[in-house]
Structures are given as C-alpha cells and as structure tokens.
C-alpha cells in the first residue's frame, strides 16, 4: 500500500529520447532519486490525445510543430510515485528550454532545445491527476512499496 504522503506524476519520454537511445538513462535518474514506477508503456500518440494533452497551447502558432514532433515515433509514458514526486521530477527534469537548464538535470545534460527537450513532467498535483488519468486506467497502475522506501524517506516515515 502506498504511503499517505505519496503522490503520482506523469512522465512522457518524448520522441527525441526514444530516437537517441536515452530512455534507460532518463528512467534511471528517476529511480536513483527514489521514485517508483507504478505504470509504464510505449504508445504512439494520436491526434485526439495530443490535442487533449496540449489543449492549453492549441491556439499558439507553434502547436502544429509540437504535434508533428510528438507523432514522429512512439513515446514512453509512465507514472512515478513518491513523497514529493511532482516537485522532485520537476527538479530532475529542469526548465523547459534545454539551453537554459542547469548541468545535472535531464534537459541540462541531454538537450539544447525548447521542443526536443527529452521529457515532459506534470507541473502540479491538479495537472498530474488529470494527465495520469488521460494516459492510464486505474487497472494499469500498480501499488507496491520499494524495499528501500524507509531509507529514502527516513524523515517522512519516522
């Protein structure tokens, strides 16, 4: 059973991560932080799903380019869980523009682009809940406790 303070967040490994063979490295960074994967699959995004996911920018002139980019190949979608998972993933991922992201972040180490920036991460609890349900059914999300949970979260579970 999940700890009461755990939260879930959606991660999308974008086409550039898939094409560049960076999937394992990106996933490893989240796991090394102590986050657990509770759902993961490879999908080819369709228009309706892209439109729903990017509805907040559909009226922008660059939306067509993003839509085309996100359809270039399958993507990996996953749900991570952990105490402070949303904030932690945002720090690990870094700012949207790879050329502005600090070394040590996924985007800072692996991207120079605004669009081809390796990964998407939910930005708030409200967004995470919506995004997780957009990509995963409840049956696709699994609950378990990592064996190292108490070491990773010592102050939170004491």
N, C-alpha and C positions, 0 to 999 in steps of 0.2 A: 504494500500500500504506500502511496506517495506521502511524503511529509506534508503537514498542513501549510507550510510556508513555500512549498514548491510552486513554481509557475511554469507554464509552457510557452514556447515561442516557435514561430515558423521560420525556417531557413530554406532558401532556394539557392542551389548551386547552379549558376547561370550557364548558358551555352559556352562561354569562354572558359569556364572552369572545366567543363566536360572535354572540350576540344584540346585544351592544353594539358590534360592529364593531371589536374590539380585536385581532383575530388578527394583522394586519400589524405593529402596534406591538409586540406581545409577541415575535413571531418576530424582528423587527428588533433587539430588545435582546440576544437570544442571539447573533445573527450579528455584531453590533457588538463583542461581547466577544471574538469569535474562534472561537466554536464552529461546527462544521459540521453541517449537516443531512444525515444518511445514510439517513433514511427518514421519510416523512410521508404521511398520508392522512386523509380525513374519514370517520368511521364513526358509525353510530347504535348506541349501546351496547345490548346485550340483557341480560336478567336474569342469565344464566349468567356472562357476562363481568364484570358489575358485582359479582356475588356473589364471584367468584374474586378480583377486584382488591381488594375491601373485606372479605375474609374475616376479617381481624383485628379488625373492628369490627361484624360482623354481629349480635352479641348485644347491642349497645348500643341504647338506646331511640331514638336519633336516626338509626339506619341507614335506616329507611324514608324519611325526608326526603331523605337523601343519594341514595338510589336513585332516588327520584322526580325529584329535581333533575337527576341525570346522564342521565336519559332525556328531558328536555324538548326537546332538539334534538340534532342531530349534534355531535360533538366533533372536534377535530383531535388526532390522536396523532402524535407524532414522536419520532425518536431523534436525539439530539445526540451528537457525538463530539468529543473534545479532551483535552488533557492537563489533568487535574484537573476534568473535565467535571461530575462529580457535585457536588463542593463548590462549584464556580463557579455552577452553576444554582441551588443552594440559596440562595446569597448574593443572586443576581439576583432570585429569586422573593420572598424574605423570609419571615417567620414566617407560620404558618397563618392567624391572625386578622388580617385586613386592618387593623383599627383599632389593632393593636399593631405593625404593620410600619413600618419607617423610610421616610421620603421617599427616593425614588431607587430603591426596589425596586418590582417589578411590583405586588405587593399593597399596598405603602405608597402608591403613586401612583394605583392604579386600583380599590381595593377597601376597603370598610368592614366586610366580613362574615367570618364563620368558614366558612360553607358556600359562598357565592358569592364565591370568592376567586381567580377568574380561571384558575388554573393548578395542575396537580399536577406535582411533580418527584420522581423517585426519591430516597430518603434515604440509600442506602448501596450499595456495589458489589454486595452479595448481592441486595438488593431490585431494583436496576437490571437485573441479569441476568435475574431472574425476570419482571419487568414487561416488559422488551423482548421476551422470548420469548412472553409472553402475547398481545401485540398484533401482532407482526411475525414472519413466517417469514424464514429466512436469505436467501431469494431477494429479499425486499423491501428488504434493507439493502445499500447501495452503498458501495464504498470508493473514495476519491479523496483527493488532497491539495489543500488550498486553496493558491492561489498565494502567499498572504501568511503561510503557516504558519511559516516561519523568522523572520519579523518578530514575530509574535505570541508565539512560544515561544523567543525567542533564547537564553535561559539554559538551557533544557531540551535544545536540539539542538546546543549548542556543543561 
